[in-house]
Amino acid sequence: MNARLRIGSIALAVAVAVAAGWALRGAAPDRAPPGYAPDSGRMGFAGTPSCSARACHGGIEPLKDEIAQRNEYTHTLLYDKHARAYQVLGQDRGKRMAENLGIKDAREDERCLACHTVPQFAPEKAPKEVVALRSDGVGCEACHGPARGPKPWLTDHTVPGKWREKLSPSEKAEYGFTDLSNLRVQAEVCAGCHVGAPLDDTKGLPTRDVHHDLMAAGHPRLNFELSIFRANMPPHWNEALKNKKRDPGAYEAKVWAIGRVASAKTSLELLRYRGEQALKAKETMRWPEFAEYSCFACHGDLDQQWKSRQQKNHRPVGSLPYDPWYGTLLPELSEALGGPPPSDEMAKSYEALAKAMAQPFPRVQTVKSEAGNLVDRHKDWLDKLATTKYDSAQLLKSIASSVKGVPPTWEQATQLAYAVAALKRGDILAYQQKVQKDPGAKKPADLEALEDLLKALAFPHGSESPSGVDGPLPAQADVQKKFRALLDALGK
């Protein structure tokens, strides 16, 4: 039995019972009945239970020799946080946030539901048929697309020899199916909630925006990085079979590069949208939006050296620094891959945006213009990254050699550590396989140094900020030492 499915008999029995019950609610038929039409009340959505039949995706153990392992529903129900996204709104933290925000129930508030269930189910005026499906959390169709649209793929994707073998991604898109094998599409779908996104009436998507008010009420800050999220979230697909058909190192390099650029593009689109809304509703929208800035500009501890620190990047003294999380390493990535866009132009564009955001009262039009310019650059860049050939070792060497000393902030240092983790994925997998054969195998020095740095940068247990490293990193002796140790190990 797969290690992830070695669960207690009670938990397994409960899961099977729930899956069976939900299967009866909406299992996919073998063929569409005559005169089949989508249920307009459900907006083309079948609901997660429609995937839960034992012969579909509700199996107990995975099929080892197929990409679709037929246990995806069961696996997600047991191990994936997306399945519990709605329930957490009714738990202690959700209740406290609701109280802080002055709302009755977070499970009924569109701002919360926009990402804690299928986004299209969030609006207050959503049909009652989809309101009933909210409790399934971020269900299958939140990522894979509505399965009972004008051309329902719920039934067609089960027909042997038709769906996977004969239909192109564009043909599948006509069904409303989201092709998550396309890494750009996958990254943008994930970023829609894990970064945030503007209102999109054409797709029925509400605004998804964890702004400063929500964070002040108790919501964690969103620091999304695709490759790390994929590594931490148990896959419900046959990763071993996929790796046989690709170079894991090169593939993870592609995941990292596309994820970085797509996430940055999404954050810029959200910034531009926030500016547009501020212009439309001057009396009700705060501008600038504090979520765009580094949290530690205001919330960091004042250590003994704060009076003598030298201002960086020509930013006005006392001004707020634009959050470097999404823009970090993008010029270096452009340089390593030979553009476009040119690395120097990318760096200048981000500097111009940071300068505009650092003004006491940032001019909305200037910010919108700078953000829009970068959005266009990122869109073109993503088109190129999809067809780029990746050499993870060469890419890592190029990026590591561009680093001059310890980065000034936790965000920048963490992004570099994440980049190393993604680009070393092939070596990490090789070491893990070696340990299975020889439990006493020594870990390579670069992987040891990477692990030490990640531990130093990680949030302490029970904390939601990197306590102890909230000042400039050069002032943190332990982090600085481990950062240099990683660079030395990579150099060797």
C-alpha positions, 0 to 999 in steps of 0.5 A: 500500500502507498505510504501516504495511504497507510491510515488507521482503520477508523479513519479509512472507514470514515473516508470510504463512507463519506466518499460513498455517500457523496458518490450517491449525491452526484456520481458521474454517469457512464454516458450523458443522457439524451437531451442532457443540458447543464444545470443552470442553477449550478452554473455548470459545476458538478460539485466535488462529490461527482468525482468521488465514485469508487470507479472514478477518483474515490478509490482506496489505493492508487493505481501504480501504472496510470497517471490518473490513480483513481484515488484522487478524491480520497487522497485529497480528502485525507491529506490536502488542506484545500478540502478543509478550506471552508471548515477553517472559517468556522474554527477559532481563528475564523471566528476571531477574524469575523469578530474583528471584521464586524461580520456575523460569520466568515462562512458567509462573507464573500471576501473569505469565500472567494478563496476558501471554496470554489471562487465562483461560489463566493458571491452573496447572490450565488444560486442556492444550488452552488451555495450548498456546495461551498462546504466541500472547500476548494473542490476539484473544479476550482482548479480543473474548471466547471465539469457540467458546462455547455460541453460537459467534460464530466462524462467525456473525460472518462471515455477510453481513448478519447479524452487524453489521447485525442483532444488537444489542450485547446479542444479541452478548453472548449469544454471549460476544462483547465489544462493544469499540465501547462505550467503557466496555466497551473501557476496562474490558477494557484496564484489567483488565490495564493497571491490574489486577483482582480474581479473577472466578470467574464469567468464569474470570479470575484475579487480575491484580495487579502489586503491589510484589513484582513491581515490586521484581523488575523489572516496570515500574509500571502507569500506564495512560491509555486515550487515550494507549495508543490513540494509541500502539498502531497500530489494527487497524481502519479509523480513517479510515473511522470518523472520517468518521462522527464528530467526531474531537475530540468522540470523543476527548474521550469516550475520555478522559473514559470512560477516566479514570473507568473506569481510576479505578474499576478501580484502586479495585476492586483496592485494595478487593480487596487490603484484603479479601485482607489481612483473609483472609490476615494472615500472607501478605499485606502491608498496606498494599500499597506499589504504592498509593503514589507511587513517588517517596515512597521512590525520589525523589532528595533534592535540596537543598531537601528539608529546607525543603519544606512538607507538603501536604494535611495528610498526616502528616509522613513518611507515604506519599502515596496515588498521585494518578495515577488520581484526578487531574482527576476533580473537574475533569471532574465540574465541567466536565460538570455532574456527577453526581457533584458535583465537591466530593463527588468531591474530598472522597471522594478526600481521605478515601481519601488520608487513610486510606491515609496512616495509619501502619497504614491501617485496612483496613475504613476503606480498603475503605469509602472505596474502595467508596463511590468505586467506586459513584460511578464506576459511576453516573458511567460510565452518564451519560458514555456518553450525554453530548455532548462539546465538546472545546474547551469541556471543555479550557477548563474544565479548564485554567481550573481549574488553579492553578499548576504541579501538585505531582507528576509524576503530576498534571502528566502527567495534565493534559498527557495530557488536553490531548493527548486534547482537542486530538486534532482539532487535531492531526489537522487539523495533520497533514493540513495538513503532508501538503499543505504540509510547511512548515506552522507548528505552532500555538503550543499544540501546540508547547507541548504537545509541549515539555511532554510531552518534558520529562515523558517518561521518558528513553531507557532509564529507567522513571522521569521521572529529574530530575523526581522531586521536587516539580515547582515545584522543577523550573525547566524543567518549570515553565517549559514547563507555564506556557507550555502554560497561556499558549498554551491561554489564547490 
